[in-house]
């Protein structure tokens, strides 16, 4: 998949104001408020900005944190890790590698087999049901 480049005006026209704040300005939605944090239907979670397949419902788990959580991306080439030193913390930000949208963060406290918890904002995702 080729890289997606748009102007800020194009992103603002495409995304809702809330999606724009999360994906383009590295915002976050309040815990337990997103449309996907407790969804358990089978399907694919895609980047809301470019439709890149990011996570499968097969890797989703209830982390109890209030955001959709996954232990593995569909394709590791579709997400990129960036250091995040904001808010007085040291974290690893997860970004869509196709359109550079902020998705959330990854933490080393997930379940086997990866031990990772990709904690993703619902506002950064769209859902495609598979059944």
DSSP file (Angstrom, degrees, kcal/mol; ACC not computed):
  #  RESIDUE AA STRUCTURE BP1 BP2  ACC     N-H-->O    O-->H-N    N-H-->O    O-->H-N    TCO  KAPPA ALPHA  PHI   PSI    X-CA   Y-CA   Z-CA
    1    1 A X              0   0    0      0, 0.0     2,-0.2     0, 0.0     3,-0.1   0.000 360.0 360.0 360.0 136.8    0.0    0.0    0.0
    2    2 A X        -     0   0    0      1,-0.1     2,-0.0     0, 0.0    96,-0.0  -0.490 360.0 -89.5 -86.5 157.2    1.3    3.4   -0.9
    3    3 A X        -     0   0    0     -2,-0.2     2,-0.5     1,-0.1    96,-0.2  -0.329  36.1-135.8 -64.0 140.1    1.7    6.3    1.6
    4    4 A X        -     0   0    0     94,-3.0     2,-0.4    -3,-0.1    -1,-0.1  -0.886  22.9-176.7-100.9 124.8   -1.3    8.6    1.9
    5    5 A X        +     0   0    0     -2,-0.5     2,-0.3    95,-0.0    95,-0.0  -0.989  10.3 159.5-123.6 128.1   -0.6   12.4    2.0
    6    6 A X        -     0   0    0     -2,-0.4     2,-0.1    93,-0.1    -2,-0.0  -0.962  38.7-108.2-140.5 157.4   -3.3   15.0    2.5
    7    7 A X     >  -     0   0    0     -2,-0.3     4,-2.3     1,-0.1     5,-0.2  -0.392  36.5-108.4 -76.9 163.6   -3.3   18.6    3.6
    8    8 A X  H  > S+     0   0    0      1,-0.2     4,-2.6     2,-0.2     5,-0.2   0.878 122.3  55.6 -60.7 -36.4   -4.7   19.5    7.0
    9    9 A X  H  > S+     0   0    0      2,-0.2     4,-1.8     1,-0.2    -1,-0.2   0.893 107.3  49.2 -63.2 -39.4   -7.7   21.0    5.2
   10   10 A X  H  > S+     0   0    0      2,-0.2     4,-1.7     1,-0.2    -2,-0.2   0.910 111.4  48.8 -66.4 -41.8   -8.4   17.7    3.4
   11   11 A X  H  X S+     0   0    0     -4,-2.3     4,-2.8     1,-0.2    -2,-0.2   0.925 110.7  50.9 -63.0 -43.2   -8.1   15.8    6.7
   12   12 A X  H  < S+     0   0    0     -4,-2.6    -1,-0.2     1,-0.2    -2,-0.2   0.853 110.7  49.1 -63.3 -34.4  -10.5   18.2    8.4
   13   13 A X  H  < S+     0   0    0     -4,-1.8    -1,-0.2    -5,-0.2    -2,-0.2   0.820 117.2  41.4 -72.6 -31.1  -13.0   17.8    5.5
   14   14 A X  H  < S+     0   0    0     -4,-1.7     2,-0.2    -5,-0.1    -2,-0.2   0.879 110.5  56.7 -84.1 -41.3  -12.8   13.9    5.7
   15   15 A X  S  < S-     0   0    0     -4,-2.8     2,-0.1    -5,-0.2    34,-0.0  -0.569  84.8-110.0 -97.3 153.4  -12.8   13.3    9.4
   16   16 A X     >  -     0   0    0     -2,-0.2     4,-2.7     1,-0.1     5,-0.2  -0.374  41.5-104.2 -67.6 160.9  -15.3   14.3   12.1
   17   17 A X  H  > S+     0   0    0      1,-0.2     4,-2.1     2,-0.2     5,-0.1   0.894 123.9  48.2 -55.2 -40.0  -13.9   16.9   14.5
   18   18 A X  H  > S+     0   0    0      2,-0.2     4,-2.0     1,-0.2    -1,-0.2   0.911 111.5  48.6 -68.2 -42.8  -13.4   14.2   17.2
   19   19 A X  H  > S+     0   0    0      1,-0.2     4,-3.0     2,-0.2     5,-0.4   0.893 110.6  52.6 -62.7 -39.5  -11.6   11.9   14.7
   20   20 A X  H  X>S+     0   0    0     -4,-2.7     4,-2.4     1,-0.2     5,-1.0   0.927 107.2  51.0 -62.1 -46.0   -9.4   14.7   13.6
   21   21 A X  H  X5S+     0   0    0     -4,-2.1     6,-2.0    -5,-0.2     4,-0.7   0.913 117.5  39.7 -59.6 -43.4   -8.4   15.6   17.2
   22   22 A X  H  X5S+     0   0    0     -4,-2.0     4,-0.7     4,-0.2    -2,-0.2   0.965 124.6  33.9 -71.2 -52.7   -7.4   12.0   17.9
   23   23 A X  H  <5S+     0   0    0     -4,-3.0    79,-2.7    -5,-0.2    -3,-0.2   0.847 130.9  27.1 -78.6 -34.4   -5.8   11.0   14.6
   24   24 A X  H  <5S+     0   0    0     -4,-2.4    -3,-0.2    -5,-0.4    -1,-0.2   0.694 130.2  35.6-103.2 -21.4   -4.1   14.2   13.5
   25   25 A X  H  <<S-     0   0    0     -5,-1.0    -2,-0.2    -4,-0.7    -3,-0.2   0.254 105.2-114.8-117.2  11.6   -3.5   16.0   16.8
   26   26 A X     <  +     0   0    0     -4,-0.7    -4,-0.2    -6,-0.2    -3,-0.2   0.842  60.5 156.2  61.2  37.6   -2.7   12.9   19.0
   27   27 A X        -     0   0    0     -6,-2.0     2,-0.3    -7,-0.2    -1,-0.1  -0.178  30.8-140.6 -80.1-179.6   -5.7   13.3   21.2
   28   28 A X        -     0   0    0     95,-0.0     2,-0.2    -2,-0.0     3,-0.1  -0.995   8.6-127.7-143.5 148.4   -7.4   10.6   23.2
   29   29 A X        -     0   0    0     -2,-0.3     3,-0.1     1,-0.1     5,-0.1  -0.625  42.3 -90.9 -89.4 154.1  -11.0    9.7   23.9
   30   30 A X    >   -     0   0    0     -2,-0.2     3,-1.5     1,-0.1     4,-0.4  -0.323  53.4 -91.2 -62.3 146.6  -12.1    9.2   27.5
   31   31 A X  T 3  S+     0   0    0      1,-0.3    35,-0.2     2,-0.1    36,-0.2  -0.249 109.5  13.4 -56.1 144.1  -12.0    5.6   28.8
   32   32 A X  T 3  S+     0   0    0     34,-2.0    -1,-0.3     1,-0.1    35,-0.1   0.655 105.4  94.9  63.5  19.7  -15.1    3.5   28.3
   33   33 A X    <   +     0   0    0     -3,-1.5    -2,-0.1    33,-0.4    -1,-0.1   0.619  55.7 100.2-110.6 -18.1  -16.6    6.1   25.9
   34   34 A X  S >  S-     0   0    0     32,-0.5     3,-0.5    -4,-0.4     4,-0.3  -0.275  75.9-121.7 -76.5 157.6  -15.5    4.7   22.4
   35   35 A X  T 3  S+     0   0    0      1,-0.2    -1,-0.1     2,-0.1     3,-0.1   0.638 107.5  38.4 -71.2 -15.1  -17.8    2.8   20.1
   36   36 A X  T >  S+     0   0    0      1,-0.1     3,-1.1     2,-0.1    -1,-0.2   0.475  79.4 100.2-116.6  -2.2  -15.5   -0.3   20.0
   37   37 A X  T <  S+     0   0    0     -3,-0.5    32,-0.2     1,-0.3    29,-0.1   0.836 102.8  22.5 -59.6 -31.8  -14.1   -0.7   23.5
   38   38 A X  T 3  S+     0   0    0     -4,-0.3     2,-0.3    28,-0.1    -1,-0.3   0.211  90.3 125.9-119.9  16.7  -16.6   -3.5   24.3
   39   39 A X    <   +     0   0    0     -3,-1.1    -3,-0.0     1,-0.1    -4,-0.0  -0.590  29.2 177.1 -73.2 131.3  -17.5   -4.7   20.8
   40   40 A X        +     0   0    0     -2,-0.3    -1,-0.1     2,-0.1     2,-0.1   0.160  33.7 125.1-122.7  20.1  -17.0   -8.4   20.5
   41   41 A X        -     0   0    0      1,-0.1     2,-0.2    88,-0.0    -2,-0.0  -0.461  68.6-101.9 -75.5 149.8  -18.3   -9.0   16.9
   42   42 A X  S    S+     0   0    0     -2,-0.1    88,-1.9    14,-0.0    89,-0.6  -0.523  71.7  90.8 -72.4 137.8  -16.0  -10.8   14.4
   43   43 A X  E     -A  129   0A   0     86,-0.3    14,-2.7    -2,-0.2     2,-0.4  -0.993  69.1 -69.3 167.7-170.1  -14.3   -8.4   12.0
   44   44 A X  E     -AB 128  56A   0     84,-2.5    84,-2.8    -2,-0.3     2,-0.6  -0.937  30.0-144.2-117.3 134.2  -11.5   -6.2   10.9
   45   45 A X  E     -AB 127  55A   0     10,-3.5     9,-2.6    -2,-0.4    10,-1.9  -0.892  26.2-170.9 -99.1 123.1  -10.6   -2.9   12.5
   46   46 A X  E     -AB 126  53A   0     80,-3.1    80,-2.1    -2,-0.6     2,-0.3  -0.721  33.4 -89.7-113.2 159.8   -9.3   -0.4   10.0
   47   47 A X  E  >  -A  125   0A   0      5,-2.3     4,-2.4    -2,-0.3    78,-0.3  -0.544  32.0-142.5 -65.7 127.8   -7.7    3.0   10.2
   48   48 A X  T  4 S+     0   0    0     76,-2.4    -1,-0.2    -2,-0.3    77,-0.1   0.756  97.5  48.8 -65.3 -23.9  -10.6    5.6   10.1
   49   49 A X  T  4 S+     0   0    0     75,-0.4    -1,-0.2     1,-0.1    76,-0.1   0.824 132.1   7.4 -88.2 -33.6   -8.4    7.9    7.9
   50   50 A X  T  4 S-     0   0    0      2,-0.1    -2,-0.2    -3,-0.1    -1,-0.1   0.417  90.4-120.0-132.7  -0.4   -7.2    5.6    5.2
   51   51 A X     <  +     0   0    0     -4,-2.4     2,-0.2     1,-0.2    -3,-0.1   0.604  52.7 160.0  69.5  14.3   -9.0    2.2    5.7
   52   52 A X        -     0   0    0      1,-0.1    -5,-2.3    -5,-0.1     2,-0.4  -0.480  48.7-111.4 -65.7 134.6   -5.8    0.3    6.2
   53   53 A X  E     +B   46   0A   0     -7,-0.2    22,-0.3    -2,-0.2    -7,-0.2  -0.556  49.7 160.5 -69.0 123.5   -6.4   -3.1    8.0
   54   54 A X  E     +     0   0A   0     -9,-2.6    20,-3.1    -2,-0.4    21,-0.4   0.804  53.0  11.9-112.5 -51.5   -4.9   -2.8   11.4
   55   55 A X  E     -B   45   0A   0    -10,-1.9   -10,-3.5    18,-0.3    -1,-0.4  -0.967  57.8-139.6-138.0 148.6   -6.3   -5.3   13.9
   56   56 A X  E >   -B   44   0A   0     16,-0.5     3,-1.9    -2,-0.3     4,-0.3  -0.800  25.0-124.8-103.3 148.0   -8.5   -8.4   13.8
   57   57 A X  G >  S+     0   0    0    -14,-2.7     3,-1.1    -2,-0.3   -13,-0.1   0.752 108.8  72.9 -60.8 -21.5  -11.2   -9.2   16.3
   58   58 A X  G 3  S+     0   0    0    -15,-0.3    -1,-0.3     1,-0.2   -14,-0.1   0.722 101.8  41.5 -64.7 -20.6   -9.3  -12.5   16.8
   59   59 A X  G <  S+     0   0    0     -3,-1.9    12,-2.0    13,-0.1    -1,-0.2   0.341  91.2 110.2-108.0   5.1   -6.6  -10.6   18.6
   60   60 A X  E <   +C   70   0B   0     -3,-1.1     2,-0.3    -4,-0.3    10,-0.3  -0.578  41.7 171.4 -81.9 142.6   -8.9   -8.3   20.6
   61   61 A X  E     -C   69   0B   0      8,-2.3     2,-1.0    -2,-0.2     8,-0.6  -0.974  40.8-101.9-147.2 160.0   -9.2   -8.8   24.4
   62   62 A X        +     0   0    0     -2,-0.3     6,-0.1     1,-0.2   -24,-0.1  -0.739  37.1 171.4 -87.3 103.0  -10.7   -7.1   27.4
   63   63 A X        -     0   0    0     -2,-1.0    -1,-0.2     4,-0.4     5,-0.1   0.552  43.8-126.9 -87.9  -8.2   -7.8   -5.3   29.1
   64   64 A X  S    S+     0   0    0      3,-0.1    -2,-0.1    -3,-0.1    -1,-0.0   0.599  81.5 111.2  74.9  10.0  -10.2   -3.5   31.5
   65   65 A X  S    S-     0   0    0      2,-0.3     3,-0.1   -28,-0.1    -1,-0.1   0.611  87.4-113.6 -94.9 -13.1   -8.6   -0.2   30.5
   66   66 A X  S    S+     0   0    0      1,-0.3   -34,-2.0   -35,-0.2   -32,-0.5   0.452  86.2  89.2  95.6   0.6  -11.7    1.2   28.6
   67   67 A X  S    S-     0   0    0    -36,-0.2    -4,-0.4   -30,-0.1    -1,-0.3  -0.925  91.3 -88.7-124.0 153.0  -10.1    1.3   25.1
   68   68 A X  E     - D   0 120B   0     52,-0.8    52,-2.7    -2,-0.3     2,-0.4  -0.399  50.8-163.0 -58.1 133.8  -10.2   -1.4   22.4
   69   69 A X  E     -CD  61 119B   0     -8,-0.6    -8,-2.3   -32,-0.2     2,-0.3  -0.969  13.5-179.8-128.8 140.7   -7.1   -3.6   23.1
   70   70 A X  E     -CD  60 118B   0     48,-1.5    48,-3.4    -2,-0.4   -10,-0.2  -0.947  24.9-147.9-135.5 151.5   -5.3   -6.1   20.8
   71   71 A X  S    S+     0   0    0    -12,-2.0    45,-0.4    -2,-0.3     2,-0.3   0.518  83.6  16.9-100.0  -4.1   -2.3   -8.3   21.2
   72   72 A X  S    S-     0   0    0    -13,-0.2   -16,-0.5   -16,-0.2    -1,-0.3  -0.930  71.8-123.1-163.7 137.0   -1.1   -8.2   17.6
   73   73 A X        -     0   0    0     -2,-0.3     3,-0.3   -18,-0.1   -18,-0.3  -0.436  28.6-119.2 -75.6 159.4   -1.6   -6.2   14.5
   74   74 A X  S    S+     0   0    0    -20,-3.1     2,-0.4     1,-0.3   -19,-0.1   0.940 104.7   9.2 -60.6 -47.5   -2.8   -7.8   11.3
   75   75 A X    >   -     0   0    0    -21,-0.4     3,-2.4   -22,-0.3     4,-0.4  -0.967  68.7-148.7-136.6 116.5    0.4   -6.8    9.5
   76   76 A X  G >  S+     0   0    0     -2,-0.4     3,-0.9     1,-0.3    -1,-0.1   0.749  97.6  66.1 -59.6 -21.7    3.2   -5.2   11.5
   77   77 A X  G 3  S+     0   0    0      1,-0.2    -1,-0.3     3,-0.1    -3,-0.0   0.663  92.1  63.3 -72.0 -14.5    4.1   -3.1    8.5
   78   78 A X  G <  S+     0   0    0     -3,-2.4    19,-2.6   -24,-0.1    20,-0.5   0.599 102.5  52.2 -87.0 -11.6    0.8   -1.3    8.8
   79   79 A X  E <   -E   96   0B   0     -3,-0.9     2,-0.4    -4,-0.4    17,-0.2  -0.932  67.1-159.5-124.3 151.1    1.7    0.2   12.2
   80   80 A X  E     -E   95   0B   0     15,-2.7    15,-2.5    -2,-0.3     2,-0.4  -0.976  12.8-135.1-130.0 141.9    4.7    2.2   13.3
   81   81 A X  E     +E   94   0B   0     -2,-0.4     2,-0.4    13,-0.2    13,-0.2  -0.800  23.3 179.7 -97.1 137.3    6.0    2.7   16.8
   82   82 A X  E     -E   93   0B   0     11,-2.1    11,-2.9    -2,-0.4     2,-0.1  -0.993  33.5-108.6-133.1 140.6    7.2    6.2   17.9
   83   83 A X  E     -E   92   0B   0     -2,-0.4     2,-0.5     9,-0.2     9,-0.2  -0.478  32.8-162.2 -66.9 140.9    8.6    7.3   21.3
   84   84 A X  E     +E   91   0B   0      7,-2.6     7,-2.8    -2,-0.1    -1,-0.0  -0.968  22.2 167.8-130.8 114.4    6.1    9.5   23.2
   85   85 A X    >   +     0   0    0     -2,-0.5     3,-0.7     5,-0.2     5,-0.1   0.136  38.0 127.7-110.1  16.9    7.3   11.6   26.1
   86   86 A X  G >   +     0   0    0      1,-0.2     3,-1.8     2,-0.2    -2,-0.1  -0.274  62.9  23.4 -74.6 161.4    4.1   13.7   26.5
   87   87 A X  G 3  S-     0   0    0      1,-0.3    -1,-0.2     3,-0.0     3,-0.1   0.731 128.7 -68.8  58.3  27.1    2.3   14.2   29.7
   88   88 A X  G <  S+     0   0    0     -3,-0.7     2,-0.3     1,-0.2    -1,-0.3   0.694 109.9 109.7  70.1  19.2    5.4   13.5   31.8
   89   89 A X    <   -     0   0    0     -3,-1.8     2,-0.6    -4,-0.1    -1,-0.2  -0.811  66.2-131.6-121.9 162.7    5.4    9.8   30.8
   90   90 A X        +     0   0    0     -2,-0.3     2,-0.3    -3,-0.1    -5,-0.2  -0.967  46.2 148.3-113.2 113.2    7.5    7.5   28.6
   91   91 A X  E     -E   84   0B   0     -7,-2.8    -7,-2.6    -2,-0.6     2,-0.6  -0.829  48.0-113.5-136.0 172.8    5.3    5.5   26.3
   92   92 A X  E     -EF  83 106B   0     14,-0.6    14,-2.3    -2,-0.3    -9,-0.2  -0.950  30.6-148.9-114.5 112.4    5.3    4.0   22.8
   93   93 A X  E     -EF  82 105B   0    -11,-2.9   -11,-2.1    -2,-0.6     2,-0.5  -0.500   5.1-142.1 -77.1 145.9    2.9    5.6   20.4
   94   94 A X  E     -EF  81 104B   0     10,-2.8     9,-2.8   -13,-0.2    10,-1.4  -0.956  22.4-178.3-111.2 129.1    1.3    3.6   17.6
   95   95 A X  E     -EF  80 102B   0    -15,-2.5   -15,-2.7    -2,-0.5     2,-0.4  -0.945  35.9-106.5-126.3 143.1    0.8    5.3   14.3
   96   96 A X  E  >  -E   79   0B   0      5,-2.7     4,-1.9    -2,-0.4   -17,-0.3  -0.586  27.5-149.2 -65.4 125.3   -0.8    4.1   11.1
   97   97 A X  T  4 S+     0   0    0    -19,-2.6   -18,-0.2    -2,-0.4    -1,-0.2   0.588  91.0  53.1 -76.7  -9.4    2.2    3.6    8.8
   98   98 A X  T  4 S+     0   0    0    -20,-0.5   -94,-3.0   -95,-0.1    -1,-0.2   0.863 128.8  10.2 -92.3 -42.2    0.2    4.5    5.7
   99   99 A X  T  4 S-     0   0    0    -96,-0.2    -2,-0.2     2,-0.1   -93,-0.1   0.392  94.4-119.8-121.1   2.3   -1.3    7.8    6.6
  100  100 A X     <  +     0   0    0     -4,-1.9     2,-0.3     1,-0.2    -3,-0.1   0.711  54.3 160.5  66.8  22.8    0.6    8.7    9.9
  101  101 A X        -     0   0    0     -5,-0.2    -5,-2.7     1,-0.1     2,-0.3  -0.565  45.3-115.8 -75.7 136.8   -2.6    8.9   12.0
  102  102 A X  E     +F   95   0B   0    -79,-2.7    -7,-0.2    -2,-0.3   -77,-0.1  -0.567  38.5 171.2 -67.7 131.4   -2.2    8.6   15.7
  103  103 A X  E     -     0   0B   0     -9,-2.8    18,-2.8     1,-0.3     2,-0.3   0.754  47.1 -88.5-110.2 -43.1   -3.9    5.4   16.9
  104  104 A X  E     -FG  94 120B   0    -10,-1.4   -10,-2.8    16,-0.2    -1,-0.3  -0.919  51.7 -60.8 164.5-141.1   -3.0    4.9   20.5
  105  105 A X  E     -FG  93 119B   0     14,-2.3    14,-3.0    -2,-0.3     2,-0.4  -0.940  29.0-134.5-139.6 159.2   -0.2    3.3   22.5
  106  106 A X  E     -FG  92 118B   0    -14,-2.3   -14,-0.6    -2,-0.3     2,-0.3  -0.955  21.3-171.4-117.5 139.6    1.4   -0.2   23.0
  107  107 A X  E     - G   0 117B   0     10,-1.9    10,-2.5    -2,-0.4     3,-0.4  -0.921  30.9-124.4-128.8 152.0    2.3   -1.5   26.4
  108  108 A X  S    S+     0   0    0     -2,-0.3     8,-0.2     8,-0.2    10,-0.0  -0.088  90.6  86.5 -87.7  37.2    4.2   -4.7   27.4
  109  109 A X        +     0   0    0     -2,-0.3     7,-0.2     8,-0.1    -1,-0.2  -0.001  60.8 116.7-125.5  29.4    1.4   -6.0   29.7
  110  110 A X        -     0   0    0      5,-1.9     7,-0.2    -3,-0.4     3,-0.1  -0.272  66.2 -88.1 -91.1 179.7   -0.8   -7.9   27.2
  111  111 A X    >>  -     0   0    0      5,-0.4     4,-2.7     1,-0.1     3,-0.5  -0.285  60.6 -50.2 -82.1 168.6   -1.6  -11.6   27.0
  112  112 A X  T 34 S+     0   0    0      1,-0.3    -1,-0.1     2,-0.2   -41,-0.1  -0.363 107.2  41.4 -62.9 156.3    0.3  -14.4   25.2
  113  113 A X  T 34 S+     0   0    0     -3,-0.1    -1,-0.3   -42,-0.1   -41,-0.0  -0.992 134.8  15.0 -87.7 -12.5    1.5  -15.0   22.7
  114  114 A X  T <4 S-     0   0    0     -3,-0.5    -2,-0.2     2,-0.2     3,-0.1   0.780  79.9-140.5 -93.0 -26.7    2.9  -11.5   22.2
  115  115 A X     <  +     0   0    0     -4,-2.7    -5,-1.9     1,-0.3     2,-0.3   0.616  62.7 124.1  73.8  11.8    2.7  -10.1   25.7
  116  116 A X        -     0   0    0     -5,-0.5     2,-0.5   -45,-0.4    -5,-0.4  -0.764  50.1-157.2-108.4 151.9    1.7   -6.8   24.1
  117  117 A X  E     - G   0 107B   0    -10,-2.5   -10,-1.9    -2,-0.3     2,-1.0  -0.911   4.6-161.9-127.6 103.6   -1.4   -4.6   24.6
  118  118 A X  E     -DG  70 106B   0    -48,-3.4   -48,-1.5    -2,-0.5     2,-0.8  -0.774  11.7-162.7 -82.9 106.2   -2.2   -2.3   21.7
  119  119 A X  E     -DG  69 105B   0    -14,-3.0   -14,-2.3    -2,-1.0     2,-0.4  -0.838  16.6-176.5 -98.3 106.7   -4.5    0.2   23.4
  120  120 A X  E     -DG  68 104B   0    -52,-2.7   -52,-0.8    -2,-0.8     2,-0.3  -0.844  28.1-118.1-118.3 139.9   -6.3    2.0   20.5
  121  121 A X    >   -     0   0    0    -18,-2.8     3,-1.5    -2,-0.4     4,-0.2  -0.568  16.6-140.5 -70.7 130.9   -8.8    4.9   20.4
  122  122 A X  G >  S+     0   0    0     -2,-0.3     3,-2.0     1,-0.3    -1,-0.1   0.860 102.7  64.4 -57.8 -35.2  -12.1    3.9   18.9
  123  123 A X  G 3  S+     0   0    0      1,-0.3    -1,-0.3  -105,-0.1  -100,-0.2   0.681  97.6  55.2 -64.7 -16.7  -12.1    7.2   17.1
  124  124 A X  G <  S+     0   0    0     -3,-1.5   -76,-2.4   -21,-0.2   -75,-0.4   0.431 105.8  68.9 -90.6  -0.9   -9.1    6.1   15.1
  125  125 A X  E <   -A   47   0A   0     -3,-2.0     2,-0.3   -78,-0.3   -78,-0.2  -0.823  54.7-164.4-122.4 154.3  -10.9    3.0   13.9
  126  126 A X  E     -A   46   0A   0    -80,-2.1   -80,-3.1    -2,-0.3     2,-0.4  -0.934  25.6-133.7-124.0 155.9  -13.6    1.9   11.6
  127  127 A X  E     -A   45   0A   0     -2,-0.3     2,-0.6   -82,-0.2   -82,-0.2  -0.926  14.2-167.7-118.7 133.9  -15.1   -1.6   11.9
  128  128 A X  E     -A   44   0A   0    -84,-2.8   -84,-2.5    -2,-0.4     2,-0.1  -0.949  21.2-140.2-118.6 108.0  -15.8   -4.1    9.0
  129  129 A X  E     -A   43   0A   0     -2,-0.6   -86,-0.3   -86,-0.2   -87,-0.0  -0.369  11.1-164.7 -66.5 144.0  -17.9   -7.1   10.2
  130  130 A X              0   0    0    -88,-1.9   -87,-0.2    -2,-0.1    -1,-0.1   0.457 360.0 360.0-109.3  -4.0  -16.9  -10.4    8.7
  131  131 A X              0   0    0    -89,-0.6   -88,-0.1     0, 0.0    -2,-0.1   0.338 360.0 360.0-136.0 360.0  -20.0  -12.4    9.6
